[in-house]
Amino acid sequence: MKIVLASNNAGKLAELGAMFAPLGVQWLRQSDLGIPEAPEPHHTFVENALAKARHASALSGLPALADDAGLCVDAFGGLPGVQTAYYCLQFGYEKSDANNLRALLEQMQEVTQRRAAMVSTLVAVRSPQDPEPLIAVGRAVGEIARTPVGSGGFGFDPVMFIPELGCTFAELSDEVKNAHSHRGKAARDMLRLMRERWLA
């Protein structure tokens, strides 16, 4: 079985590729098939992930898996949410992980309530019109650190402090991070769903 990974994010592709290796299917990256990024006009992770999965499936003729993930900060009413990757643009910075970190820490300088969640929503479809998409959600709750710590991971990992682990996601090995991360939790649930619904 071949499944398209509907993302062009290198960090996300590496994580998902490792997490879904036990499924024993052939994973194809949408960029390798010449499929462009899908529009993401929606306000929720599940709607954007579904749009991306349907887009990749329609252009490849294959089943597709998409992830929409982001940072939800309690003090900001759950934002930046689906706009996480573009967070820094509203403050005049060019798009990059480093500028997203810079903008977030600047906006949170005077904020004492620093609770936040990293959220990952995975959606898989067998075809663009699949009436029963598989949906898996994972959350990792922590606090926004006051300064970046660690050199691993990507995105907001250097400031996502997980109290139960006593460190940020960027300080963890890939294996330990995947065991505790939002994407790891969603991936394990999606693996279960795929085995039950698609491969049984």
Secondary structure, DSSP 8 states (H G I E B T S, - for coil): -EEEE----HHHHHHHHHHTGGG--EEEEGGGGT--------SSHHHHHHHHHHHHHHHHSS-EEEEEEEEEEGGGTT-BGGGGGGGGGGGT--S-HHHHHHHHHHHTTT----EEEEEEEEEEESSTT-SS-EEEEEEEEEEE-SS---SSSSTTGGGEEETTTTEEGGGS-HHHHHHHSHHHHHHHHHHHHHHHHT--
